Amino acid sequence: MNSGSLSSKPDAPGPPEGEITVRVKFLAHFRDIFGAKERAVRLPSGSSIDQLLRHLGDTPERRRELLTGEELNAQVVVLKNGTPIRDMKGLETELTHGDTVAIFPFLAGG
């Protein structure tokens, strides 16, 4: 299995103890920035959305796209399992093994 995908097999082993694996889906121009439609990311248990975004922001360009200083970039929408993190605890929203996080640009219509 490559590191950019998750196995859908029910007998697939989980991450090592003390770690979680979350699936991150990139939409719109984030696919180009991150070079993938989705990626499996391992983090320490108890990690938050903030920690995930800082992990993903491994280059200045990526960090700039995701964060403005210590805050989520106002032009970015982040969903955890289909719910906007702004309706939860924002960047402090805790992640658990198997969560799906979607990252996409804020779109306004008229």
Summary of the structure (lengths in Angstrom):
residues: 110
radius of gyration: 13.8
end to end distance: 42.7
largest distance: 48.1
contacts: 277
relative contact order: 0.22
helix: 24%
strand: 31%
